[in-house]
Amino acid sequence: LLAAVIAVGVISTAAAADSAAIPTASVSHVAGPNPDGASDTPTLRVVHQFGGAIEAVALREHQAIVGLGLGVATIDLADPTHPRLAGRSEPLPAVVTDLVVEGDLVYAAAAGLAVVDVADPAAPRVLGYLPIGCRDESCVALSSPTRLAVRDGVVALTGSADSWNDLFVVDARDPEELVLAGTVHVVGGRDVD
């Protein structure tokens, strides 16, 4: 059997003020029969995002840390009359709905828990991600927590759109090895402090 290999690259561009083209997406796919006879299904992965709603904000020194669409961004506020975007993390699996800053770490609710290092504001770096509240592999955002609270690396998350909610407790003391430590079933939980 011959396996056909198809590589598809999709790059959309937007003209910037200086006429430079900005790539916004890239997709690749390998197609052909698998050894078990099943056909391949393309998997799309977000590689970059421009814009997005700001759903969460916190202050750190002379910076605003914001949940900007699918990522965490740092806004330089050294001159409050001229705020500027300093840096952005790689895209997360879902929109950031809440965040808390402790030192150089940002804990973000995004269909789970992401921990982002903002020690270098120009290059926020995702250290770890744990999907939470997902009913299946698609990780429906409506079933995931939307609010969080943090103390000493222990994170409590809740607030899904479902009428029955859970309080999820995550051990994030090692941001690269996030562990779901426990879950408490609650009715109508919306926020945590």
Contacts in CASP RR format, 6 or more apart in sequence:
PFRMAT RR
TARGET T0000
AUTHOR 0000-0000-0000
METHOD contacts of the structure
MODEL  1
LLAAVIAVGVISTAAAADSAAIPTASVSHVAGPNPDGASDTPTLRVVHQF
GGAIEAVALREHQAIVGLGLGVATIDLADPTHPRLAGRSEPLPAVVTDLV
VEGDLVYAAAAGLAVVDVADPAAPRVLGYLPIGCRDESCVALSSPTRLAV
RDGVVALTGSADSWNDLFVVDARDPEELVLAGTVHVVGGRDVD
1 33 0 8 1.000
3 32 0 8 1.000
3 33 0 8 1.000
4 31 0 8 1.000
4 32 0 8 1.000
5 30 0 8 1.000
5 31 0 8 1.000
5 32 0 8 1.000
6 29 0 8 1.000
6 30 0 8 1.000
6 31 0 8 1.000
6 32 0 8 1.000
7 28 0 8 1.000
7 29 0 8 1.000
7 30 0 8 1.000
8 27 0 8 1.000
8 28 0 8 1.000
8 29 0 8 1.000
8 42 0 8 1.000
9 26 0 8 1.000
9 27 0 8 1.000
9 28 0 8 1.000
10 25 0 8 1.000
10 26 0 8 1.000
10 27 0 8 1.000
11 23 0 8 1.000
11 24 0 8 1.000
11 25 0 8 1.000
11 26 0 8 1.000
12 23 0 8 1.000
12 24 0 8 1.000
12 25 0 8 1.000
13 21 0 8 1.000
13 22 0 8 1.000
13 23 0 8 1.000
13 24 0 8 1.000
14 21 0 8 1.000
14 22 0 8 1.000
14 24 0 8 1.000
14 50 0 8 1.000
15 21 0 8 1.000
16 22 0 8 1.000
22 50 0 8 1.000
23 48 0 8 1.000
24 48 0 8 1.000
24 49 0 8 1.000
24 50 0 8 1.000
25 46 0 8 1.000
25 47 0 8 1.000
25 48 0 8 1.000
26 47 0 8 1.000
27 42 0 8 1.000
27 44 0 8 1.000
27 45 0 8 1.000
29 40 0 8 1.000
29 42 0 8 1.000
29 43 0 8 1.000
30 40 0 8 1.000
31 39 0 8 1.000
31 40 0 8 1.000
31 42 0 8 1.000
32 39 0 8 1.000
32 40 0 8 1.000
33 39 0 8 1.000
33 40 0 8 1.000
34 40 0 8 1.000
46 70 0 8 1.000
46 91 0 8 1.000
47 91 0 8 1.000
48 91 0 8 1.000
49 69 0 8 1.000
49 70 0 8 1.000
49 71 0 8 1.000
49 91 0 8 1.000
51 68 0 8 1.000
51 69 0 8 1.000
52 68 0 8 1.000
52 69 0 8 1.000
52 70 0 8 1.000
53 68 0 8 1.000
53 69 0 8 1.000
53 95 0 8 1.000
54 66 0 8 1.000
54 67 0 8 1.000
54 68 0 8 1.000
54 69 0 8 1.000
55 67 0 8 1.000
55 69 0 8 1.000
55 95 0 8 1.000
55 96 0 8 1.000
55 97 0 8 1.000
55 98 0 8 1.000
56 66 0 8 1.000
56 67 0 8 1.000
56 96 0 8 1.000
56 97 0 8 1.000
56 98 0 8 1.000
56 99 0 8 1.000
56 108 0 8 1.000
56 109 0 8 1.000
57 64 0 8 1.000
57 65 0 8 1.000
57 66 0 8 1.000
57 67 0 8 1.000
57 99 0 8 1.000
58 64 0 8 1.000
58 65 0 8 1.000
58 99 0 8 1.000
58 100 0 8 1.000
58 101 0 8 1.000
58 106 0 8 1.000
59 65 0 8 1.000
59 77 0 8 1.000
59 101 0 8 1.000
60 101 0 8 1.000
60 103 0 8 1.000
60 118 0 8 1.000
62 76 0 8 1.000
62 77 0 8 1.000
62 78 0 8 1.000
63 74 0 8 1.000
63 75 0 8 1.000
63 76 0 8 1.000
63 77 0 8 1.000
63 86 0 8 1.000
63 118 0 8 1.000
63 121 0 8 1.000
64 74 0 8 1.000
64 75 0 8 1.000
64 77 0 8 1.000
64 83 0 8 1.000
65 72 0 8 1.000
65 73 0 8 1.000
65 74 0 8 1.000
65 75 0 8 1.000
65 99 0 8 1.000
65 101 0 8 1.000
65 106 0 8 1.000
65 118 0 8 1.000
66 72 0 8 1.000
66 73 0 8 1.000
66 74 0 8 1.000
66 75 0 8 1.000
66 99 0 8 1.000
67 73 0 8 1.000
67 96 0 8 1.000
67 99 0 8 1.000
67 108 0 8 1.000
68 88 0 8 1.000
68 96 0 8 1.000
69 95 0 8 1.000
69 96 0 8 1.000
70 91 0 8 1.000
70 92 0 8 1.000
70 93 0 8 1.000
70 94 0 8 1.000
70 95 0 8 1.000
70 96 0 8 1.000
70 110 0 8 1.000
71 88 0 8 1.000
71 89 0 8 1.000
71 90 0 8 1.000
71 91 0 8 1.000
71 92 0 8 1.000
71 96 0 8 1.000
71 108 0 8 1.000
71 110 0 8 1.000
72 88 0 8 1.000
72 89 0 8 1.000
72 92 0 8 1.000
72 96 0 8 1.000
72 99 0 8 1.000
72 106 0 8 1.000
72 108 0 8 1.000
72 114 0 8 1.000
72 116 0 8 1.000
72 118 0 8 1.000
72 124 0 8 1.000
73 85 0 8 1.000
73 86 0 8 1.000
73 87 0 8 1.000
73 88 0 8 1.000
73 89 0 8 1.000
73 124 0 8 1.000
74 85 0 8 1.000
74 86 0 8 1.000
74 87 0 8 1.000
74 88 0 8 1.000
74 118 0 8 1.000
74 121 0 8 1.000
74 122 0 8 1.000
74 124 0 8 1.000
75 83 0 8 1.000
75 84 0 8 1.000
75 85 0 8 1.000
75 86 0 8 1.000
76 83 0 8 1.000
76 84 0 8 1.000
76 85 0 8 1.000
76 86 0 8 1.000
76 121 0 8 1.000
77 83 0 8 1.000
86 121 0 8 1.000
86 122 0 8 1.000
87 121 0 8 1.000
87 122 0 8 1.000
87 123 0 8 1.000
87 124 0 8 1.000
88 124 0 8 1.000
89 116 0 8 1.000
89 124 0 8 1.000
89 125 0 8 1.000
89 126 0 8 1.000
90 126 0 8 1.000
92 108 0 8 1.000
92 110 0 8 1.000
92 111 0 8 1.000
92 114 0 8 1.000
92 126 0 8 1.000
92 129 0 8 1.000
93 110 0 8 1.000
93 111 0 8 1.000
93 112 0 8 1.000
93 129 0 8 1.000
93 131 0 8 1.000
93 139 0 8 1.000
94 110 0 8 1.000
94 111 0 8 1.000
94 112 0 8 1.000
94 139 0 8 1.000
94 141 0 8 1.000
94 144 0 8 1.000
95 110 0 8 1.000
95 141 0 8 1.000
96 108 0 8 1.000
96 109 0 8 1.000
96 110 0 8 1.000
96 114 0 8 1.000
97 109 0 8 1.000
97 110 0 8 1.000
97 146 0 8 1.000
97 147 0 8 1.000
98 108 0 8 1.000
98 109 0 8 1.000
98 146 0 8 1.000
98 147 0 8 1.000
98 148 0 8 1.000
99 106 0 8 1.000
99 107 0 8 1.000
99 108 0 8 1.000
99 109 0 8 1.000
99 148 0 8 1.000
100 106 0 8 1.000
100 107 0 8 1.000
100 148 0 8 1.000
100 149 0 8 1.000
100 150 0 8 1.000
101 107 0 8 1.000
101 118 0 8 1.000
102 150 0 8 1.000
102 153 0 8 1.000
104 117 0 8 1.000
104 118 0 8 1.000
104 119 0 8 1.000
105 115 0 8 1.000
105 116 0 8 1.000
105 117 0 8 1.000
105 118 0 8 1.000
105 127 0 8 1.000
105 175 0 8 1.000
106 115 0 8 1.000
106 116 0 8 1.000
106 117 0 8 1.000
106 118 0 8 1.000
106 124 0 8 1.000
107 113 0 8 1.000
107 114 0 8 1.000
107 115 0 8 1.000
107 148 0 8 1.000
107 150 0 8 1.000
107 153 0 8 1.000
107 155 0 8 1.000
107 172 0 8 1.000
108 114 0 8 1.000
108 115 0 8 1.000
108 116 0 8 1.000
108 148 0 8 1.000
109 144 0 8 1.000
109 145 0 8 1.000
109 146 0 8 1.000
109 147 0 8 1.000
109 148 0 8 1.000
109 157 0 8 1.000
110 129 0 8 1.000
111 131 0 8 1.000
111 132 0 8 1.000
111 133 0 8 1.000
111 134 0 8 1.000
111 139 0 8 1.000
111 141 0 8 1.000
111 144 0 8 1.000
112 129 0 8 1.000
112 130 0 8 1.000
112 131 0 8 1.000
112 132 0 8 1.000
112 133 0 8 1.000
112 134 0 8 1.000
112 144 0 8 1.000
112 145 0 8 1.000
112 157 0 8 1.000
113 129 0 8 1.000
113 130 0 8 1.000
113 132 0 8 1.000
113 148 0 8 1.000
113 155 0 8 1.000
113 157 0 8 1.000
113 170 0 8 1.000
113 172 0 8 1.000
113 178 0 8 1.000
114 126 0 8 1.000
114 128 0 8 1.000
114 129 0 8 1.000
115 126 0 8 1.000
115 127 0 8 1.000
115 128 0 8 1.000
115 129 0 8 1.000
115 172 0 8 1.000
115 175 0 8 1.000
115 178 0 8 1.000
116 124 0 8 1.000
116 125 0 8 1.000
116 126 0 8 1.000
116 127 0 8 1.000
117 124 0 8 1.000
117 125 0 8 1.000
117 126 0 8 1.000
117 127 0 8 1.000
117 175 0 8 1.000
118 124 0 8 1.000
127 175 0 8 1.000
127 176 0 8 1.000
128 175 0 8 1.000
128 176 0 8 1.000
128 178 0 8 1.000
129 178 0 8 1.000
130 170 0 8 1.000
130 178 0 8 1.000
130 179 0 8 1.000
130 180 0 8 1.000
131 139 0 8 1.000
131 144 0 8 1.000
132 144 0 8 1.000
132 145 0 8 1.000
132 157 0 8 1.000
132 168 0 8 1.000
132 170 0 8 1.000
132 180 0 8 1.000
133 139 0 8 1.000
133 143 0 8 1.000
133 144 0 8 1.000
133 145 0 8 1.000
133 160 0 8 1.000
133 166 0 8 1.000
133 168 0 8 1.000
134 140 0 8 1.000
134 143 0 8 1.000
134 144 0 8 1.000
135 143 0 8 1.000
142 160 0 8 1.000
142 161 0 8 1.000
142 162 0 8 1.000
143 160 0 8 1.000
143 161 0 8 1.000
143 162 0 8 1.000
144 160 0 8 1.000
145 157 0 8 1.000
145 158 0 8 1.000
145 159 0 8 1.000
145 160 0 8 1.000
145 166 0 8 1.000
145 168 0 8 1.000
146 158 0 8 1.000
146 159 0 8 1.000
146 160 0 8 1.000
146 161 0 8 1.000
147 157 0 8 1.000
147 158 0 8 1.000
147 159 0 8 1.000
147 190 0 8 1.000
147 191 0 8 1.000
147 192 0 8 1.000
148 155 0 8 1.000
148 156 0 8 1.000
148 157 0 8 1.000
148 158 0 8 1.000
148 192 0 8 1.000
149 155 0 8 1.000
149 156 0 8 1.000
149 192 0 8 1.000
149 193 0 8 1.000
150 156 0 8 1.000
150 172 0 8 1.000
152 173 0 8 1.000
153 171 0 8 1.000
153 172 0 8 1.000
153 173 0 8 1.000
154 169 0 8 1.000
154 170 0 8 1.000
154 171 0 8 1.000
154 172 0 8 1.000
154 173 0 8 1.000
154 181 0 8 1.000
155 169 0 8 1.000
155 170 0 8 1.000
155 172 0 8 1.000
156 167 0 8 1.000
156 168 0 8 1.000
156 169 0 8 1.000
156 170 0 8 1.000
156 192 0 8 1.000
157 167 0 8 1.000
157 168 0 8 1.000
157 170 0 8 1.000
157 192 0 8 1.000
158 165 0 8 1.000
158 166 0 8 1.000
158 167 0 8 1.000
158 168 0 8 1.000
158 186 0 8 1.000
158 189 0 8 1.000
158 190 0 8 1.000
158 191 0 8 1.000
158 192 0 8 1.000
159 165 0 8 1.000
159 189 0 8 1.000
159 190 0 8 1.000
159 191 0 8 1.000
160 166 0 8 1.000
163 187 0 8 1.000
163 188 0 8 1.000
164 185 0 8 1.000
164 187 0 8 1.000
164 188 0 8 1.000
165 185 0 8 1.000
165 186 0 8 1.000
165 187 0 8 1.000
165 188 0 8 1.000
165 189 0 8 1.000
165 190 0 8 1.000
166 183 0 8 1.000
166 184 0 8 1.000
166 185 0 8 1.000
166 186 0 8 1.000
167 183 0 8 1.000
167 184 0 8 1.000
167 186 0 8 1.000
167 189 0 8 1.000
167 192 0 8 1.000
168 180 0 8 1.000
168 182 0 8 1.000
168 183 0 8 1.000
169 180 0 8 1.000
169 181 0 8 1.000
169 182 0 8 1.000
169 183 0 8 1.000
169 184 0 8 1.000
170 178 0 8 1.000
170 179 0 8 1.000
170 180 0 8 1.000
170 181 0 8 1.000
171 178 0 8 1.000
171 179 0 8 1.000
171 181 0 8 1.000
172 178 0 8 1.000
END
